[in-house]
Amino acid sequence: MITDLSPDIREIVIGKRIPTRPLKLYPLSVGDQLKMTDIIAEMVAEILAMSADQDDKALILTLFPIVAENIKQVLKYVIDEEEDIDEVLNMITNVQLEALAEAILDVNYAMFSKNGKGLFKKIQKKLLSLMQSSPKLSQEQVTESLISSSQVKEEE
């Protein structure tokens, strides 16, 4: 029995004609995620800098170079190193590119957001508990207590 060790590996089907083929998408490492977040932030900043009153044609003509400039960088982080990025771009359709973007966001950012909120709630609950148990504690003492209790858990 073979077990999938990485459920975050996704597969989309690409191709504008038959035969289509599968393309594996891998999750980002934390380091790659930080790099890719910078790329995405730059793209969003450029898009937001555009005039909101542009017509659709002008908007597409402005967006296309931004996407084209960055798509190869994004792909190199999420597909097999053996894949020819230019070949992938020649095969993939706009609908498939949208599916690829959604998969990247779901695997690498949506779960982090969900888990991050849970972690924040745990920290918040711990802080409230510490402050309620001893109203005389300063914020610095609460922070020190949180740090030392997390260090103890890591050592266990």
ZADO-1210 file (C-alpha; in nm, 4 decimals, padded with zeros to 6 digits):
<atoms>
<atom x="00.0000" y="00.0000" z="00.0000" code="MET" pos="1"/>
<atom x="00.1411" y="00.3377" z="-00.1012" code="ILE" pos="2"/>
<atom x="00.0489" y="00.6381" z="00.1104" code="THR" pos="3"/>
<atom x="00.0534" y="00.9893" z="-00.0272" code="ASP" pos="4"/>
<atom x="00.3023" y="01.1605" z="00.2023" code="LEU" pos="5"/>
<atom x="00.2131" y="01.5075" z="00.0817" code="SER" pos="6"/>
<atom x="-00.1562" y="01.5726" z="00.0419" code="PRO" pos="7"/>
<atom x="-00.0694" y="01.9293" z="-00.0574" code="ASP" pos="8"/>
<atom x="00.0592" y="01.8162" z="-00.3975" code="ILE" pos="9"/>
<atom x="-00.2092" y="01.9072" z="-00.6485" code="ARG" pos="10"/>
<atom x="-00.2533" y="01.8122" z="-01.0094" code="GLU" pos="11"/>
<atom x="-00.4251" y="02.0122" z="-01.2806" code="ILE" pos="12"/>
<atom x="-00.4851" y="01.9084" z="-01.6389" code="VAL" pos="13"/>
<atom x="-00.3331" y="02.1387" z="-01.8978" code="ILE" pos="14"/>
<atom x="-00.3582" y="02.1545" z="-02.2722" code="GLY" pos="15"/>
<atom x="-00.5553" y="02.3405" z="-02.5319" code="LYS" pos="16"/>
<atom x="-00.5977" y="02.0305" z="-02.7480" code="ARG" pos="17"/>
<atom x="-00.6206" y="01.6600" z="-02.6900" code="ILE" pos="18"/>
<atom x="-00.4111" y="01.4991" z="-02.5636" code="PRO" pos="19"/>
<atom x="-00.4090" y="01.7038" z="-02.2456" code="THR" pos="20"/>
<atom x="-00.1675" y="01.6170" z="-01.9699" code="ARG" pos="21"/>
<atom x="-00.1417" y="01.6464" z="-01.5940" code="PRO" pos="22"/>
<atom x="00.0799" y="01.9079" z="-01.4315" code="LEU" pos="23"/>
<atom x="00.1838" y="01.8552" z="-01.0688" code="LYS" pos="24"/>
<atom x="00.1820" y="02.1565" z="-00.8393" code="LEU" pos="25"/>
<atom x="00.3952" y="02.1354" z="-00.5267" code="TYR" pos="26"/>
<atom x="00.3486" y="02.3291" z="-00.2040" code="PRO" pos="27"/>
<atom x="00.5902" y="02.6128" z="-00.1359" code="LEU" pos="28"/>
<atom x="00.8595" y="02.5936" z="00.1269" code="SER" pos="29"/>
<atom x="00.8407" y="02.8774" z="00.3797" code="VAL" pos="30"/>
<atom x="01.1400" y="03.0450" z="00.2130" code="GLY" pos="31"/>
<atom x="00.9818" y="03.0193" z="-00.1323" code="ASP" pos="32"/>
<atom x="00.6507" y="03.1369" z="00.0084" code="GLN" pos="33"/>
<atom x="00.8185" y="03.4522" z="00.1391" code="LEU" pos="34"/>
<atom x="00.9781" y="03.5150" z="-00.2004" code="LYS" pos="35"/>
<atom x="00.6520" y="03.4504" z="-00.3832" code="MET" pos="36"/>
<atom x="00.4635" y="03.6763" z="-00.1433" code="THR" pos="37"/>
<atom x="00.7011" y="03.9562" z="-00.2420" code="ASP" pos="38"/>
<atom x="00.6293" y="03.8896" z="-00.6119" code="ILE" pos="39"/>
<atom x="00.2545" y="03.8888" z="-00.5493" code="ILE" pos="40"/>
<atom x="00.2739" y="04.2056" z="-00.3385" code="ALA" pos="41"/>
<atom x="00.4600" y="04.3848" z="-00.6187" code="GLU" pos="42"/>
<atom x="00.2003" y="04.2689" z="-00.8726" code="MET" pos="43"/>
<atom x="-00.0869" y="04.3839" z="-00.6527" code="VAL" pos="44"/>
<atom x="00.0799" y="04.7223" z="-00.5947" code="ALA" pos="45"/>
<atom x="00.1167" y="04.7697" z="-00.9704" code="GLU" pos="46"/>
<atom x="-00.2452" y="04.6693" z="-01.0289" code="ILE" pos="47"/>
<atom x="-00.3728" y="04.9010" z="-00.7549" code="LEU" pos="48"/>
<atom x="-00.1718" y="05.1869" z="-00.9040" code="ALA" pos="49"/>
<atom x="-00.3735" y="05.1554" z="-01.2253" code="MET" pos="50"/>
<atom x="-00.6575" y="05.3920" z="-01.2865" code="SER" pos="51"/>
<atom x="-00.9897" y="05.2469" z="-01.1725" code="ALA" pos="52"/>
<atom x="-01.1748" y="05.4159" z="-01.4556" code="ASP" pos="53"/>
<atom x="-00.9872" y="05.2303" z="-01.7316" code="GLN" pos="54"/>
<atom x="-01.2056" y="05.0427" z="-01.9758" code="ASP" pos="55"/>
<atom x="-01.1710" y="04.6636" z="-01.9999" code="ASP" pos="56"/>
<atom x="-00.9381" y="04.6737" z="-02.3004" code="LYS" pos="57"/>
<atom x="-00.7007" y="04.9202" z="-02.1351" code="ALA" pos="58"/>
<atom x="-00.7099" y="04.7182" z="-01.8141" code="LEU" pos="59"/>
<atom x="-00.6205" y="04.3949" z="-01.9966" code="ILE" pos="60"/>
<atom x="-00.3423" y="04.5687" z="-02.1886" code="LEU" pos="61"/>
<atom x="-00.2019" y="04.6955" z="-01.8588" code="THR" pos="62"/>
<atom x="-00.2452" y="04.3683" z="-01.6657" code="LEU" pos="63"/>
<atom x="-00.1018" y="04.1368" z="-01.9304" code="PHE" pos="64"/>
<atom x="00.2599" y="04.2617" z="-01.9077" code="PRO" pos="65"/>
<atom x="00.2485" y="04.2471" z="-01.5267" code="ILE" pos="66"/>
<atom x="00.1324" y="03.8838" z="-01.5309" code="VAL" pos="67"/>
<atom x="00.3647" y="03.7864" z="-01.8177" code="ALA" pos="68"/>
<atom x="00.6625" y="03.9352" z="-01.6362" code="GLU" pos="69"/>
<atom x="00.6021" y="03.7303" z="-01.3223" code="ASN" pos="70"/>
<atom x="00.4390" y="03.4043" z="-01.4331" code="ILE" pos="71"/>
<atom x="00.7652" y="03.2230" z="-01.5054" code="LYS" pos="72"/>
<atom x="00.8994" y="03.3105" z="-01.1610" code="GLN" pos="73"/>
<atom x="00.5830" y="03.1816" z="-00.9949" code="VAL" pos="74"/>
<atom x="00.5836" y="02.8578" z="-01.1968" code="LEU" pos="75"/>
<atom x="00.9448" y="02.7757" z="-01.1108" code="LYS" pos="76"/>
<atom x="00.8448" y="02.7578" z="-00.7435" code="TYR" pos="77"/>
<atom x="00.5509" y="02.5180" z="-00.7858" code="VAL" pos="78"/>
<atom x="00.6217" y="02.2771" z="-01.0739" code="ILE" pos="79"/>
<atom x="00.8846" y="02.0071" z="-01.1296" code="ASP" pos="80"/>
<atom x="01.2304" y="02.1396" z="-01.2080" code="GLU" pos="81"/>
<atom x="01.2361" y="01.9107" z="-01.5131" code="GLU" pos="82"/>
<atom x="00.9308" y="02.0841" z="-01.6623" code="GLU" pos="83"/>
<atom x="00.9954" y="02.3232" z="-01.9484" code="ASP" pos="84"/>
<atom x="00.8217" y="02.6403" z="-01.8322" code="ILE" pos="85"/>
<atom x="00.7864" y="02.7745" z="-02.1860" code="ASP" pos="86"/>
<atom x="00.6214" y="02.4477" z="-02.2944" code="GLU" pos="87"/>
<atom x="00.3821" y="02.4681" z="-01.9991" code="VAL" pos="88"/>
<atom x="00.2939" y="02.8267" z="-02.0921" code="LEU" pos="89"/>
<atom x="00.2329" y="02.7225" z="-02.4527" code="ASN" pos="90"/>
<atom x="-00.0072" y="02.4490" z="-02.3402" code="MET" pos="91"/>
<atom x="-00.1983" y="02.6164" z="-02.0586" code="ILE" pos="92"/>
<atom x="-00.5217" y="02.8058" z="-02.1192" code="THR" pos="93"/>
<atom x="-00.6514" y="03.1041" z="-01.9218" code="ASN" pos="94"/>
<atom x="-00.9056" y="02.8843" z="-01.7422" code="VAL" pos="95"/>
<atom x="-00.6310" y="02.6364" z="-01.6487" code="GLN" pos="96"/>
<atom x="-00.4086" y="02.9250" z="-01.5332" code="LEU" pos="97"/>
<atom x="-00.6886" y="03.0396" z="-01.3063" code="GLU" pos="98"/>
<atom x="-00.7156" y="02.6854" z="-01.1620" code="ALA" pos="99"/>
<atom x="-00.3386" y="02.6852" z="-01.1074" code="LEU" pos="100"/>
<atom x="-00.3550" y="03.0200" z="-00.9249" code="ALA" pos="101"/>
<atom x="-00.6425" y="02.8977" z="-00.7060" code="GLU" pos="102"/>
<atom x="-00.4524" y="02.5803" z="-00.6158" code="ALA" pos="103"/>
<atom x="-00.1433" y="02.7815" z="-00.5206" code="ILE" pos="104"/>
<atom x="-00.3499" y="03.0129" z="-00.3012" code="LEU" pos="105"/>
<atom x="-00.5480" y="02.7298" z="-00.1401" code="ASP" pos="106"/>
<atom x="-00.2467" y="02.5155" z="-00.0528" code="VAL" pos="107"/>
<atom x="-00.0026" y="02.7864" z="00.0482" code="ASN" pos="108"/>
<atom x="-00.2016" y="03.0783" z="00.1799" code="TYR" pos="109"/>
<atom x="-00.5570" y="02.9783" z="00.2765" code="ALA" pos="110"/>
<atom x="-00.4457" y="02.7096" z="00.5238" code="MET" pos="111"/>
<atom x="-00.1864" y="02.9452" z="00.6741" code="PHE" pos="112"/>
<atom x="-00.4549" y="03.2084" z="00.7219" code="SER" pos="113"/>
<atom x="-00.6910" y="02.9584" z="00.8847" code="LYS" pos="114"/>
<atom x="-00.4211" y="02.8073" z="01.1079" code="ASN" pos="115"/>
<atom x="-00.2796" y="03.1515" z="01.1883" code="GLY" pos="116"/>
<atom x="-00.6185" y="03.2653" z="01.3165" code="LYS" pos="117"/>
<atom x="-00.6381" y="02.9571" z="01.5373" code="GLY" pos="118"/>
<atom x="-00.2923" y="03.0222" z="01.6770" code="LEU" pos="119"/>
<atom x="-00.3795" y="03.3866" z="01.7407" code="PHE" pos="120"/>
<atom x="-00.6928" y="03.2810" z="01.9334" code="LYS" pos="121"/>
<atom x="-00.4867" y="03.0411" z="02.1486" code="LYS" pos="122"/>
<atom x="-00.2359" y="03.3167" z="02.2312" code="ILE" pos="123"/>
<atom x="-00.5170" y="03.5606" z="02.3038" code="GLN" pos="124"/>
<atom x="-00.6866" y="03.3081" z="02.5361" code="LYS" pos="125"/>
<atom x="-00.3581" y="03.2430" z="02.7195" code="LYS" pos="126"/>
<atom x="-00.2971" y="03.6181" z="02.7617" code="LEU" pos="127"/>
<atom x="-00.6473" y="03.6762" z="02.8976" code="LEU" pos="128"/>
<atom x="-00.6074" y="03.3833" z="03.1355" code="SER" pos="129"/>
<atom x="-00.2762" y="03.5183" z="03.2668" code="LEU" pos="130"/>
<atom x="-00.4115" y="03.8714" z="03.3113" code="MET" pos="131"/>
<atom x="-00.7290" y="03.7509" z="03.4845" code="GLN" pos="132"/>
<atom x="-00.5407" y="03.5242" z="03.7237" code="SER" pos="133"/>
<atom x="-00.3178" y="03.8086" z="03.8357" code="SER" pos="134"/>
<atom x="-00.4340" y="04.1622" z="03.7577" code="PRO" pos="135"/>
<atom x="-00.1096" y="04.2986" z="03.9010" code="LYS" pos="136"/>
<atom x="00.0987" y="04.1419" z="03.6211" code="LEU" pos="137"/>
<atom x="00.2483" y="04.3910" z="03.3800" code="SER" pos="138"/>
<atom x="00.2312" y="04.3356" z="03.0057" code="GLN" pos="139"/>
<atom x="00.6068" y="04.2626" z="03.0115" code="GLU" pos="140"/>
<atom x="00.5595" y="03.9901" z="03.2739" code="GLN" pos="141"/>
<atom x="00.2772" y="03.8318" z="03.0732" code="VAL" pos="142"/>
<atom x="00.4947" y="03.8288" z="02.7617" code="THR" pos="143"/>
<atom x="00.7866" y="03.6746" z="02.9539" code="GLU" pos="144"/>
<atom x="00.5528" y="03.4103" z="03.0969" code="SER" pos="145"/>
<atom x="00.4218" y="03.3208" z="02.7505" code="LEU" pos="146"/>
<atom x="00.7750" y="03.2917" z="02.6126" code="ILE" pos="147"/>
<atom x="00.8988" y="03.0729" z="02.8980" code="SER" pos="148"/>
<atom x="00.5931" y="02.8428" z="02.8843" code="SER" pos="149"/>
<atom x="00.6363" y="02.7953" z="02.5083" code="SER" pos="150"/>
<atom x="01.0053" y="02.7141" z="02.5618" code="GLN" pos="151"/>
<atom x="00.9150" y="02.4478" z="02.8176" code="VAL" pos="152"/>
<atom x="00.6667" y="02.2883" z="02.5721" code="LYS" pos="153"/>
<atom x="00.9306" y="02.2846" z="02.2969" code="GLU" pos="154"/>
<atom x="01.1818" y="02.1097" z="02.5242" code="GLU" pos="155"/>
<atom x="00.9291" y="01.8397" z="02.6175" code="GLU" pos="156"/>
</atoms>
